[in-house]
Every structure is written in C-alpha cells, then in structure tokens.
Amino acid sequence: MNRTAVLLLMAGVVVGFVAGYLVGLQQHTVGHQQPMTMPQGMGGMPGMDVDQMRQQQQEQQQKQQVMDLQIETYKEALAQDPENGDAMIALGNLYYDTKKYKEAIQYYEMALQQNPDNLFVQVDLATSYKYVQQIDRAIDGLEKVLEKDPNQAQALYNLGVIMLHDKNDLAGAQKYWSRLLDTGTDEIDLNMVRQRLEVIERMMQQPPADETAQ
C-alpha cells in the first residue's frame, strides 16, 4: 500500500475514532473532563424523516434552554459569592459543552486561581485552548498535568489527539497513546486506542513519498 493510500486510511479511521469516542457526558460538577472530538455536522442523521428531525430540533432547543437556565443560576450564585469555585467550574463546563470556549477559559482560569491543584480543571482548560487554536498553550497545559500525575488518562489521550491532528506528529501521538495503554485505565476504550496505534505504526513504517514515487 503506498503512502497516499495509507494516509487516506488513517484519516478515515482516526477521524471516526475521535468523532465517535464520546465519554458519557457527566453532570456539571468538579469532576468534568472533556475528550477531544472532531466537529460534527448540525443536520439530521441520514434516513431521518421530517417528524424525527423536528423532534431532534425540539430536543436540542430544550437542552439549550436548560443550559441557559443553569448558566444564569450559576452566575447569580457567583455574584452572591465571588469566591464560589464550584460555580466557576460549573460555568466553565456549561460554556464548554455549548462550544463557547473563550468563555469556558475565563471561568476555568478563575477556578484555578481558587484551587491551582485541580487537575480536572487544568485538563479542561488546556482542552479549551486547543479549540481556540492556541495549540502550544494546550500542549503546555496538558504536559503540566502529567508532571503532577504521569498517568492522567484524559491528558494522555488529548495530547495524542493534538499530536496527530494539530501537529501531524505520528511519533508524538504514538508516545502519548502508548503511555495511555500502560496506565491500564478503564476511563477510555483502550482496545480502540490499540487499533489506532496499529495504524499509526503502519504509517510510520511506510517509505517517504519521494521513495515511493521512484
């Protein structure tokens, strides 16, 4: 298989892996962590009829209304108690879930001023930086998490995604995901990680493009 074909294979399987790997969303509490995901289309799923699409839209609107109410509630709590760290984290989580990453960063940073040792918030903050295209800052933040906890599974997973999709660094992705396997965590589907590592390893064994062209 030539390099072009392998690259196409890699793009397909890894995008599917990253887009499909969604850890069940937790409620907005201190333990909230976010895996890297790829952008999803906003339209209805293939094969959905008009009624199903309308129902999906109504559910999305209802979910947004609930989240807006939660945001308002936590902002009121923070106004009454400007040092309420739980409210800061909850607001960061809510803004993250609605893809308002700049706002999420604001509240995560406030929360870390209250508790600089909260690794969960550090992971979410670094992940938010990735989505506003501050890639190096995201990497730095996740690396600092690993300095404190070398086995922090979400930091290892997210760094692998960043290396692969933002840095085009196969060796970097391999390094972090191999370390993730070594943790034996049950937070992430390690079988899927193994499969993607196998694809990365096959890509790394391919000769350079100029050699295959000869």
N, C-alpha and C positions, 0 to 999 in steps of 0.2 A: 504494500500500500504506500503510495507516495505521500509526501508531506502535506500537500493540499488536501488530499482526502482525509488524512488523519486530523488536520485542523478542523475540517467540517464536522467530523465525528465528534471531536472534542467539544466544539461549540454546541452541538446538539445535546449531548449527554450531560454536559456540565450545566448549561442553562436550565435544562429540565430538572437537574438535581437541585440547583439553587432555588429556582422558582417553586419547585414542588415541595421543598423541605421547609415546612412551616411548623414550628413548635406550637402546640396549642396555646393560644393567647391567654395569658394569665390575667386575673383582675388587677386593677391598678394599685399595686402595693409595692412595698420596698423591694421585693424580690424580682421585679420585672426586668427581663433581659430580652434583647432582640437579636435574632439571627439575621444575617444578610439575606436579602431577597432581591430578585430581579423585578423590574417594573412589570405590572400586569395590565392587560387591556381592560377598559372600563365597560365594554359592551357585554351583551348577554352571552351565555355559553352556547356553542353550536347545538342545534337541534331544539332550542327552547322556543315555545310558541309565544304568542303575544301575551297571553294571560300570565305565563310563567315569568316573562321578562318584566311585566308590570308588577308582579308580586316581588320580584327581586329588587326592583327600584324602590318599592314601598318599604321593604325591609332595610335597605340602605339608608333611606331617609329617616326611618325610625331610629336606627342605630346612631345616625349623626345627631339627631335631636337629643338622644340620651347623653351622648358625649358632650354636646354643647352645655347641657344642664349640669353635668359633672364638672366641667371646666368652670362654669360660673360659681358653683358651690365651693370648689377648692380655692378659687380666687377670693371669695368672701372670707373663707377661713384664714387665708394668708393675710388679708387686710386686717383682720382682727388680731392675728398673731404673726408678725413678720418673721419670726424665727421658727415657724412651723415647718420642719424639714419634711415631714410626711406629705404635707400639701404641695411642697415644691416638687417632690419626686412624682407625685400623682399627676401634677400638671405636665411635667416633662413627658411622662408616659402617654398621657392623652394626646398631647401635641405630636408625639412621635407616631402614634397609631393613626393620626389623621394626616401624616406626611408633612407636617409643618415643622420641619427640622430646626429651623433657626429659633423658633420659639421653644422647642424642646431643649436646645442647647442652653438657652437662657436659664431655664429652671433647673436643669441638671447642674449647671455651674453654681447656681445659688445653693443647691442642696449639698454640693461637695464643700462649699465654704463652711457649712454647718458640720459636716461629717466627712473629712477628706479620705477616710479609710474605707468608705463604702465601695467595694469592688464592683458590685452590680451596677451602681450608677455610673462608675467610671467606664464600664463596658458600653452602656447605653449612650453615654456622652461621646465616646470615641466613634461608635457606630453612626451617630448623628452627623459627626464631622465628615464621615465618608460620603453621606448623601448630600452634603452641600459642597462636595468636590474639594474638601480640604484633606486630601488623601494622606499626605505626610503627617498631618496632625492626628489623623485617625490611627495611623500605624504607631505613632509615638505613644498615644494614649493606651492602646492595647498592649504594647510592649511593657509599659509601666505596670499594668495589671499583672502581667506574667512575672515581673520582677518580685512582686509580692506573693503571687500564687502561680507557680510554674504550670500547674495542672488545671488552670481555669479554662474549662471546656469551651465556653462561648467565645472567649478571647482567641483561643487557638483556632476555632472554626472560622471566625470572622477574618482573622489575619490570613488564613488560607484563601478565602474568597477574594480579599483585596489583592493579594499577590497574583492570583490568577487573572482576575478581571480588570484590575486597575493598573497593575504593574507589568502584566504579561510575563510574570516571573514563575516559570514552572517549578524551578528548584525551590523557590520560596514557598509556594503552595505545598509542595511535597514535604518540606521540612515541618511546617506547622501541622499539616494533617497527619503526618506520621507521629508527631508528638501527641496529637489528639488521640490516636489509636492506642498509644502507650498508656494513656490515663485509664482506659477501660470504662469510661463514663457511660452511664445509661441515659444521659440527658440528650444525646444526639445519636442518630441511627448510624452506628459505626460500620455496619455492613455496606451501607450506601457510600460512606467515606472510602472504604476499601475499594469499591468498584471504581470510583473516580480516580483514586490513586493509581490503579492499574492502567487506566487510560493515560494519565499523565506520564507514567513510566514508559509506556509505549511511545509516546510522543518524543520524550527525551532521547530515546534510542534511535530516532529517525535521523538520517544524514542531513546536513544543511541543504537548503533549497538549491544552491548553486551546484552541489554534487549530483542531486537527483536529475538535474536538467542536462547533465553531460551524457 
